[in-house]
């Protein structure tokens, strides 16, 4: 699947992309696409990238589908399961606090 994206770039950058396109016998579109892919790959190779993506998912800033595309299905499924466990723990803590049981358990 592809999505059409429209963006504005400074004239100087477009001129440079056109020169690179002529030299490499590629279209401007191909040059820009490759540049974006290379930039994203560099970011993905940096330490902490996956952790940052995981944080976006946990904070519900990106969808599970986006998470899968970025870190892979298996890693995404693991993170989804971990998030569910954390949410269950939070719900249990809230329930215990509502019933005044959390202080009783902490004293034991």
MARVEXMI-198620 format. One line per field, with one value per residue (C-alpha): residue in three letters; residue number from 1; x, y, z. Coordinates in steps of 0.5 Angstrom, whole numbers, padded with zeros to 4 digits, always signed. Example, Ala and Ser with C-alpha at 12.3 -4.5 7.8 and 13.67 -1.06 7.14 Angstrom:
BEGIN
rest: (ALA/SER)
nr: (1/2)
px: (+0025/+0027)
py: (-0009/-0002)
pz: (+0016/+0014)
// end
This chain:
BEGIN
rest: (UNK/UNK/UNK/UNK/UNK/UNK/UNK/UNK/UNK/UNK/UNK/UNK/UNK/UNK/UNK/UNK/UNK/UNK/UNK/UNK/UNK/UNK/UNK/UNK/UNK/UNK/UNK/UNK/UNK/UNK/UNK/UNK/UNK/UNK/UNK/UNK/UNK/UNK/UNK/UNK/UNK/UNK/UNK/UNK/UNK/UNK/UNK/UNK/UNK/UNK/UNK/UNK/UNK/UNK/UNK/UNK/UNK/UNK/UNK/UNK/UNK/UNK/UNK/UNK/UNK/UNK/UNK/UNK/UNK/UNK/UNK/UNK/UNK/UNK/UNK/UNK/UNK/UNK/UNK/UNK/UNK/UNK/UNK/UNK/UNK/UNK/UNK/UNK/UNK/UNK/UNK/UNK/UNK/UNK/UNK/UNK/UNK/UNK/UNK/UNK/UNK/UNK/UNK/UNK/UNK/UNK/UNK/UNK)
nr: (1/2/3/4/5/6/7/8/9/10/11/12/13/14/15/16/17/18/19/20/21/22/23/24/25/26/27/28/29/30/31/32/33/34/35/36/37/38/39/40/41/42/43/44/45/46/47/48/49/50/51/52/53/54/55/56/57/58/59/60/61/62/63/64/65/66/67/68/69/70/71/72/73/74/75/76/77/78/79/80/81/82/83/84/85/86/87/88/89/90/91/92/93/94/95/96/97/98/99/100/101/102/103/104/105/106/107/108)
px: (+0000/+0002/+0000/+0001/+0004/+0005/+0011/+0014/+0021/+0026/+0028/+0036/+0034/+0030/+0035/+0040/+0035/+0034/+0042/+0043/+0037/+0040/+0047/+0044/+0039/+0033/+0027/+0026/+0021/+0026/+0032/+0027/+0024/+0031/+0033/+0027/+0029/+0036/+0034/+0029/+0034/+0040/+0035/+0032/+0040/+0041/+0041/+0034/+0030/+0026/+0025/+0022/+0017/+0015/+0014/+0010/+0005/+0005/+0003/-0002/+0001/+0001/-0003/-0001/-0001/+0004/+0008/+0008/+0010/+0016/+0019/+0016/+0010/+0013/+0016/+0010/+0006/+0011/+0010/+0002/+0002/+0007/+0002/-0004/-0001/+0001/-0006/-0008/-0003/-0006/-0013/-0012/-0008/-0014/-0019/-0014/-0014/-0021/-0023/-0017/-0013/-0007/-0004/-0006/-0002/+0004/+0004/+0005)
py: (+0000/+0007/+0014/+0020/+0026/+0033/+0037/+0044/+0044/+0050/+0051/+0050/+0043/+0041/+0044/+0039/+0033/+0035/+0035/+0028/+0025/+0027/+0024/+0018/+0018/+0017/+0021/+0027/+0022/+0016/+0021/+0024/+0017/+0014/+0020/+0019/+0011/+0012/+0018/+0013/+0007/+0011/+0013/+0006/+0004/+0009/+0006/+0007/+0008/+0002/+0004/+0011/+0007/+0003/+0009/+0012/+0006/+0005/+0013/+0011/+0016/+0011/+0005/-0002/-0003/+0003/-0001/-0007/-0004/+0000/-0006/-0012/-0016/-0021/-0015/-0011/-0017/-0018/-0011/-0011/-0017/-0013/-0007/-0011/-0014/-0007/-0005/-0011/-0009/-0002/-0004/-0009/-0003/+0001/-0004/-0005/+0002/+0003/-0003/+0000/-0007/-0004/-0001/-0008/-0012/-0007/-0008/-0016)
pz: (+0000/-0001/+0001/-0003/+0001/-0001/+0002/+0001/+0001/+0000/-0007/-0005/-0003/-0009/-0014/-0010/-0011/-0018/-0019/-0015/-0020/-0026/-0024/-0022/-0027/-0022/-0021/-0016/-0013/-0012/-0009/-0004/-0002/-0002/+0003/+0007/+0008/+0009/+0015/+0018/+0018/+0021/+0027/+0028/+0028/+0034/+0041/+0045/+0038/+0040/+0047/+0045/+0040/+0046/+0050/+0045/+0044/+0052/+0052/+0047/+0042/+0036/+0034/+0035/+0027/+0027/+0033/+0029/+0022/+0026/+0031/+0028/+0029/+0035/+0039/+0038/+0041/+0047/+0048/+0048/+0053/+0057/+0057/+0058/+0065/+0067/+0066/+0070/+0076/+0076/+0076/+0082/+0085/+0084/+0087/+0093/+0095/+0094/+0099/+0104/+0103/+0100/+0107/+0110/+0105/+0106/+0113/+0112)
// end
